[in-house]
């Protein structure tokens, strides 16, 4: 018996030691987390009443650094994709693929890193690439952490590994959802002892405000740089025609690997997501761009809850008043701000509420400077939401309520309603042939069968063609006056003062639009 007791005693003792070791590790992690959390809370209290500027940056780093992560990504890149315009970089540090790592994102390599993880897929236009970006933990719930980052970092990833600020490496991170139109994405990790960042209000920012940029440039997790807000409401043209751009321009040094990291204010609150730099070399040159938190937060909430984005939709074609002041003045509107309704789609939410020539000056009481502001504001509203528009129409201001529809998944599938200024002295010299609308023409061109004037031919070299007038267009009004026959149209144009311009309201298969015609001086 005794010969078995001794080994058993050893085994029992070993088990006790192992249990103590495991318990010790857990206690260590709990203690470490409690200390870190205490530091963050103490720093947040300091920032709330900060007076000594020499301690501000240290406190901000203590507050934000625990929330910043590095994201290592593997994805298949289709090099036939749309490149970023020259001079702009999304600072996702990419080092795999053909062409020395330039790839789809056109990002310079980390100096000294010559890796080439080129594993060609059956589609010879695609390669498997790896790279690193940044992210910020915005929420902890149910044993999971939720990270906000860029779509061009995490979108389409086949594998992601997240490194936390305390050195922990979390494998098998999961993409919850991504939105290419705003270049945002949400990633989920299974982890405890996380310290989320807090949201700030980017609408309170002004040019000259101090800001700080965090991220993992070149793999250095938690790096912090500082600068000021250089400008607000920047359009950089890097997200394509369907993208929603309203960037904060900053001069805080930002480098490859910073994509998806947080931009914070002096209270350590997230007011933006670092996204791109303007650069001819790929290195920081003084101009960086961040997505404002007022746009990022609702996208984050939708992606986290449903994994996709549903946007409000008016169903109109719009133009900034500042881009066509002649047409606005012809309407009796003498300001340079606001948004002109250029066209309205049939069966759209705005079909009976808005008309070509309307000028929208406010949405829900907030003034609109240009078309991008209206477009962005509508997009963040939920389908089905009612919005109130202040509209200048027929020389006076009206309030119009519209119930938004859901934005189609592919706006490009909708036919474009083109129109613009043209030179003309009369209907005849526009280069069009007009006929009274009848049942045969209505059937041929898909128009309602009633009184009206239809364009049956257009000289391809005429000013009408340049203005976007096409065969099958129905002219329904000239300068706000309805026309029912070709003779009516001729008389209306004869009375129009084309030195200031004339407005032609046109209806076709797609909807109703306005074409502004002005004689050359």
C-alpha positions in Angstrom: 0.0 0.0 0.0 2.7 2.4 1.0 4.3 2.1 -2.4 1.2 3.7 -3.9 0.7 6.3 -1.3 3.8 8.3 -2.0 3.2 8.8 -5.7 -0.4 9.6 -4.9 0.8 12.2 -2.4 3.0 13.7 -5.1 0.2 13.8 -7.6 -2.1 15.3 -5.0 0.5 17.9 -4.1 1.2 18.7 -7.8 -2.5 19.2 -8.4 -2.7 21.6 -5.5 0.3 23.5 -6.8 -1.3 23.7 -10.3 -4.5 24.9 -8.8 -2.7 27.5 -6.8 -0.8 28.6 -10.0 -4.0 29.0 -12.0 -5.7 30.8 -9.2 -2.6 33.1 -8.9 -2.7 33.9 -12.6 -6.4 34.8 -12.4 -5.8 36.9 -9.3 -2.9 38.6 -11.1 -5.1 39.4 -14.2 -7.9 40.7 -12.0 -5.6 42.9 -10.0 -3.9 44.2 -13.2 -7.3 45.0 -14.7 -8.5 46.7 -11.6 -5.4 48.9 -11.5 -5.8 49.8 -15.2 -9.5 50.6 -14.8 -8.7 52.7 -11.7 -6.1 54.6 -13.6 -8.5 55.3 -16.5 -11.3 56.5 -14.1 -8.8 58.7 -12.2 -7.5 60.3 -15.4 -11.1 60.9 -16.7 -11.8 62.8 -13.5 -8.6 64.8 -14.0 -9.6 65.7 -17.5 -13.1 66.8 -16.5 -11.5 69.6 -14.4 -8.2 70.0 -16.1 -6.5 73.3 -15.7 -2.8 72.4 -16.0 -2.1 71.8 -19.7 1.1 70.0 -19.0 -0.8 67.0 -17.6 -3.5 66.9 -20.3 -1.7 64.7 -22.9 -0.6 62.2 -20.2 -4.1 61.8 -18.9 -5.5 61.5 -22.4 -3.1 58.7 -23.2 -4.0 56.9 -20.0 -7.7 57.2 -20.9 -7.6 56.2 -24.6 -4.6 53.8 -24.9 -6.3 50.8 -23.2 -9.1 50.9 -25.9 -6.8 51.0 -28.9 -6.1 47.8 -30.8 -4.0 46.5 -33.7 -5.9 44.4 -36.3 -3.9 42.0 -38.5 -6.0 41.1 -41.5 -5.9 38.5 -44.2 -8.1 39.1 -47.3 -8.4 38.3 -51.0 -7.9 41.5 -53.0 -9.2 42.0 -56.5 -6.7 44.3 -58.1 -9.2 45.3 -60.8 -11.0 47.2 -58.1 -11.4 51.0 -58.2 -8.2 52.7 -57.0 -8.0 55.6 -54.7 -7.5 58.9 -56.5 -3.9 60.0 -56.9 -2.6 61.9 -53.9 -4.8 60.2 -51.4 -3.9 57.2 -49.2 -6.0 55.1 -46.8 -3.3 54.4 -44.3 -3.9 50.7 -44.0 -0.4 49.2 -43.7 -0.5 46.5 -46.5 2.5 44.4 -47.2 1.3 41.4 -49.2 0.3 40.9 -52.8 1.8 41.7 -56.1 3.6 45.0 -56.9 5.5 45.3 -53.6 2.4 45.7 -51.5 0.7 48.6 -53.2 -2.4 46.6 -54.0 -5.9 47.9 -54.1 -5.3 50.4 -51.3 -2.1 52.0 -52.8 -0.4 52.1 -49.5 3.4 52.2 -49.0 5.1 49.3 -47.2 6.5 49.5 -43.8 10.2 50.2 -44.4 12.2 47.0 -44.1 9.2 44.7 -44.4 9.5 43.0 -47.7 7.0 40.3 -47.1 5.0 39.0 -50.1 2.2 36.7 -49.1 1.1 36.2 -52.7 -1.1 33.1 -53.0 -2.9 33.4 -56.3 -6.5 32.3 -56.3 -8.2 30.6 -59.3 -9.1 34.1 -60.3 -5.7 35.3 -61.6 -6.9 38.9 -60.9 -6.9 38.3 -57.2 -4.3 37.7 -54.6 -4.3 36.8 -50.9 -2.9 39.7 -48.9 -2.2 40.5 -45.3 -1.8 43.8 -43.5 -2.4 45.7 -40.3 -4.7 48.5 -39.3 -6.1 49.9 -36.1 -9.4 50.0 -34.2 -10.9 51.2 -31.0 -13.0 49.2 -28.5 -16.3 51.0 -28.1 -18.3 48.5 -26.1 -18.1 45.4 -23.9 -21.1 43.2 -23.6 -21.7 39.6 -22.7 -18.1 38.6 -22.7 -17.4 40.2 -26.1 -15.8 43.4 -27.1 -16.9 45.5 -30.1 -14.3 47.3 -32.1 -14.9 50.2 -34.5 -12.5 50.4 -37.5 -12.5 51.1 -41.2 -14.1 49.0 -43.9 -10.9 49.1 -45.9 -9.2 47.4 -42.9 -11.7 44.8 -41.9 -14.2 44.6 -44.8 -13.9 41.3 -46.8 -11.4 39.8 -44.3 -11.1 36.1 -44.3 -9.1 36.1 -41.0 -8.4 38.7 -38.3 -6.1 38.7 -35.3 -6.5 41.5 -32.7 -3.7 42.6 -30.4 -4.8 44.5 -27.3 -2.9 47.3 -25.6 -2.0 44.9 -22.7 -0.3 42.5 -25.1 -3.1 39.9 -25.3 -3.6 38.4 -28.8 -7.2 37.5 -29.7 -7.5 35.1 -32.7 -10.5 34.5 -34.8 -12.0 38.0 -34.5 -15.3 38.2 -36.2 -16.5 40.8 -38.7 -20.0 41.9 -37.5 -20.7 44.2 -40.4 -19.1 46.7 -42.8 -20.3 49.7 -44.8 -18.2 50.7 -47.8 -20.2 53.9 -48.4 -18.8 55.4 -45.1 -15.7 53.2 -44.9 -16.7 51.9 -41.4 -16.8 48.4 -39.9 -17.4 46.7 -36.6 -15.4 43.7 -35.4 -16.3 41.4 -32.4 -13.8 39.7 -30.1 -14.3 37.3 -27.3 -12.4 38.7 -24.3 -12.9 40.1 -20.8 -11.2 42.9 -18.8 -11.8 45.4 -21.6 -11.9 49.2 -21.2 -14.1 50.8 -23.9 -13.6 54.3 -25.1 -16.3 56.9 -24.8 -18.0 58.8 -27.6 -17.6 62.5 -28.1 -19.6 65.0 -30.2 -17.8 66.0 -33.4 -20.5 68.6 -34.1 -18.9 70.7 -31.4 -15.5 70.8 -33.1 -14.2 73.9 -34.7 -11.1 74.7 -36.7 -8.2 75.2 -34.4 -9.4 72.8 -31.7 -6.7 70.5 -30.4 -7.1 66.8 -31.2 -5.1 63.6 -30.8 -4.8 60.6 -33.2 -4.3 57.1 -31.8 -3.6 53.8 -33.6 -1.0 51.1 -34.4 1.2 52.7 -37.0 3.8 50.1 -38.2 2.5 47.8 -35.5 3.2 50.1 -32.5 -0.1 49.7 -30.6 -1.4 52.7 -28.7 0.8 55.3 -30.5 -0.5 58.9 -30.0 0.1 62.1 -32.0 -1.4 65.5 -31.6 -2.4 68.4 -33.7 -5.4 70.6 -34.5 -8.5 70.5 -36.6 -7.5 72.1 -39.9 -11.0 72.2 -41.4 -14.4 70.6 -41.3 -16.8 69.1 -43.8 -14.1 68.1 -46.3 -14.9 66.2 -49.5 -11.9 64.2 -50.6 -13.5 62.0 -53.3 -11.9 58.7 -52.0 -15.2 56.8 -51.4 -16.6 57.0 -54.9 -19.8 58.5 -56.2 -21.9 56.4 -53.7 -19.8 57.3 -50.7 -20.7 59.7 -47.9 -17.9 62.1 -47.1 -17.9 64.8 -44.5 -14.3 64.5 -43.2 -12.5 66.3 -40.4 -9.2 67.5 -41.8 -6.4 67.3 -39.2 -2.7 68.0 -39.1 -1.9 65.3 -36.4 0.9 63.1 -37.8 -0.7 59.9 -39.2 1.1 57.0 -40.8 0.4 53.6 -42.4 -1.3 51.3 -39.9 -3.3 54.2 -38.3 -6.5 53.4 -40.3 -9.4 52.8 -38.0 -7.8 54.3 -35.0 -9.7 56.9 -32.9 -9.4 60.7 -33.2 -10.0 62.1 -29.7 -10.6 65.5 -28.2 -9.0 67.0 -25.0 -11.5 65.0 -22.9 -10.3 61.7 -24.3 -13.5 61.2 -26.1 -13.7 59.7 -29.6 -14.7 62.4 -32.1 -13.5 60.7 -35.3 -12.1 57.6 -37.0 -8.8 58.1 -38.8 -9.3 57.1 -42.5 -7.0 58.7 -45.0 -4.1 61.0 -45.7 -3.4 63.3 -48.7 0.2 62.3 -49.8 2.3 62.0 -52.9 4.7 59.5 -51.2 2.4 57.5 -48.9 3.9 59.1 -45.8 2.2 61.8 -43.7 2.5 65.2 -45.2 0.3 67.4 -43.0 -3.2 66.6 -44.2 -5.2 63.8 -42.6 -8.9 62.9 -42.8 -11.1 61.4 -40.1 -14.8 60.3 -40.2 -16.7 62.5 -37.7 -18.3 60.7 -34.7 -21.7 62.2 -35.5 -21.7 60.0 -38.6 -19.7 57.1 -37.3 -21.9 56.5 -34.2 -25.2 55.7 -35.9 -23.3 53.5 -38.4 -21.6 51.6 -35.5 -25.0 51.1 -33.8 -26.6 49.7 -36.9 -23.7 47.4 -37.8 -23.5 46.1 -34.2 -27.2 45.4 -34.0 -28.0 44.1 -37.5 -24.7 43.7 -39.4 -26.0 46.0 -42.2 -27.0 49.5 -43.0 -30.5 50.8 -44.0 -30.6 54.3 -45.1 -33.3 56.9 -45.7 -34.1 57.9 -49.2 -35.9 60.9 -50.8 -35.7 59.8 -54.4 -34.6 63.2 -55.8 -31.7 64.5 -57.8 -30.1 67.5 -56.1 -27.7 70.2 -56.8 -26.0 72.8 -54.5 -27.5 76.3 -55.1 -23.9 77.6 -55.2 -23.3 75.5 -58.3 -26.1 77.1 -60.2 -27.0 80.5 -58.8 -28.5 81.6 -62.2 -31.2 79.0 -61.9 -31.8 79.9 -58.2 -32.1 83.6 -59.0 -34.5 82.7 -61.8 -36.7 81.2 -59.1 -36.4 84.4 -57.1 -34.0 83.0 -54.6 -31.1 85.3 -53.9 -28.8 83.3 -51.5 -25.9 81.0 -52.3 -26.7 78.3 -49.7 -29.3 75.6 -49.9 -30.1 72.7 -52.2 -32.0 72.8 -55.5 -34.3 69.9 -56.4 -33.2 69.1 -59.9 -35.4 66.0 -60.5 -37.9 63.8 -58.7 -38.3 60.1 -59.5 -41.7 58.5 -60.1 -43.1 56.6 -57.2 -40.4 57.9 -54.9 -41.1 59.2 -51.3 -40.9 62.8 -52.7 -43.0 62.3 -55.8 -45.9 64.3 -54.5 -44.2 66.5 -51.9 -41.2 68.0 -53.8 -41.0 69.5 -57.3 -38.1 70.4 -59.6 -37.0 73.9 -58.9 -37.7 73.7 -55.1 -34.9 75.0 -53.0 -34.4 73.1 -49.7 -32.9 75.4 -47.0 -33.4 73.4 -43.8 -33.9 69.8 -42.7 -35.6 69.4 -39.3 -34.7 73.0 -38.5 -31.0 72.7 -39.3 -29.7 74.9 -42.1 -28.3 73.2 -45.2 -25.2 74.7 -46.9 -25.0 72.4 -49.9 -26.2 69.2 -51.5 -23.8 66.9 -49.6 -25.2 68.1 -46.3 -28.7 67.2 -47.4 -27.6 63.8 -48.8 -25.6 62.9 -45.7 -28.4 64.0 -43.3 -31.1 62.0 -45.1 -28.8 58.9 -45.3 -28.5 58.7 -41.5 -32.2 58.8 -41.0 -34.1 55.4 -40.8 -36.4 54.4 -43.6 -39.9 55.3 -42.6 -38.8 58.3 -40.6 -40.6 61.6 -41.2 -38.4 64.6 -41.9 -39.5 68.3 -42.1 -38.0 70.3 -45.0 -38.0 74.1 -45.3 -38.5 74.8 -49.0 -38.4 78.0 -51.1 -41.1 77.6 -53.7 -42.8 80.1 -56.0 -41.3 83.0 -54.2 -42.2 82.0 -50.7 -41.0 79.6 -47.9 -43.1 76.5 -47.1 -42.7 73.6 -44.7 -42.9 70.2 -46.3 -43.0 66.8 -44.5 -41.7 63.7 -46.3 -41.8 60.1 -45.1 -38.5 58.6 -46.2 -38.3 55.3 -48.1 -35.4 52.8 -48.0 -32.5 53.6 -50.2 -32.2 51.0 -53.0 -29.2 48.7 -52.6 -27.9 49.7 -56.0 -28.6 53.4 -56.8 -26.7 53.0 -60.1 -29.5 50.7 -61.3 -31.8 53.8 -61.3 -31.6 55.7 -64.6 -29.8 58.9 -64.3 -31.7 62.1 -64.8 -29.1 64.4 -66.4 -29.7 68.1 -67.1 -27.8 71.3 -67.1 -27.4 74.8 -68.6 -27.7 75.3 -72.3 -27.6 78.1 -74.8 -30.7 78.9 -76.8 -32.8 81.7 -78.3 -35.9 79.7 -79.1 -37.4 76.2 -79.0 -36.5 75.8 -82.6 -32.9 76.7 -82.1 -32.7 74.2 -79.2 -32.5 71.5 -81.9 -35.6 69.6 -81.0 -38.9 68.7 -82.7 -42.0 68.9 -80.6 -45.4 67.2 -81.1 -48.6 67.2 -79.1 -48.9 64.2 -76.9 -51.3 61.5 -78.2 -52.0 57.9 -77.3 -49.5 56.5 -79.7 -46.7 58.7 -78.5 -47.6 58.1 -74.9 -47.4 54.3 -75.4 -44.1 54.7 -77.4 -42.3 56.7 -74.7 -44.0 55.4 -71.6 -45.8 58.6 -70.8 -49.2 59.2 -69.3 -51.8 59.7 -72.0 -53.0 63.3 -71.7 -52.4 66.8 -72.9 -48.8 67.7 -73.2 -45.8 68.3 -75.4 -43.3 65.5 -76.3 -39.8 65.8 -77.8 -39.8 63.4 -80.8 -36.3 64.1 -82.1 -33.1 65.8 -80.9 -30.2 67.0 -82.9 -27.2 65.2 -81.3 -25.0 68.3 -81.8 -27.6 70.7 -80.4 -27.7 72.6 -77.1 -30.7 70.6 -76.2 -28.7 67.4 -76.4 -25.9 69.0 -74.3 -28.5 70.0 -71.7 -29.7 66.4 -71.4 -33.0 66.7 -73.3 -33.8 63.4 -75.0 -36.3 62.0 -77.4 -39.4 60.9 -75.4 -39.1 63.8 -72.8 -42.3 65.5 -72.1 -42.2 69.3 -71.5 -44.8 70.1 -68.9 -43.9 73.6 -67.9 -41.7 76.6 -68.9 -40.7 79.1 -66.2 -43.4 77.7 -63.9 -46.2 78.0 -66.4 -47.8 74.8 -67.7 -47.7 74.0 -71.4 -50.2 71.6 -73.0 -49.4 71.9 -76.7 -46.4 72.6 -78.9 -47.9 76.0 -79.7 -48.0 76.7 -75.9 -44.3 75.8 -75.7 -43.4 78.1 -78.6 -45.2 81.0 -77.1 -43.8 80.5 -73.6 -40.2 80.4 -75.0 -40.9 83.5 -77.0 -41.8 85.4 -73.8 -38.9 84.0 -71.8 -35.9 86.3 -71.2 -33.1 83.9 -72.0 -30.4 86.4 -70.9 -31.4 85.4 -67.4 -32.5 81.9 -68.4 -35.6 79.7 -68.6 -36.6 76.6 -66.6 -38.0 73.6 -68.5 -39.8 71.0 -66.4 -39.5 67.6 -68.1 -41.1 64.3 -67.4 -39.9 60.9 -68.7 -39.9 57.3 -67.7 -37.7 57.9 -64.7 -39.5 60.9 -63.2 -39.6 64.7 -63.4 -36.6 67.0 -63.6 -35.7 70.6 -64.4 -33.5 71.7 -67.2 -32.2 75.3 -67.0 -31.6 77.0 -70.4 -29.7 80.2 -70.7 -28.5 82.2 -73.8 -24.9 82.9 -74.3 -23.8 86.4 -73.5 
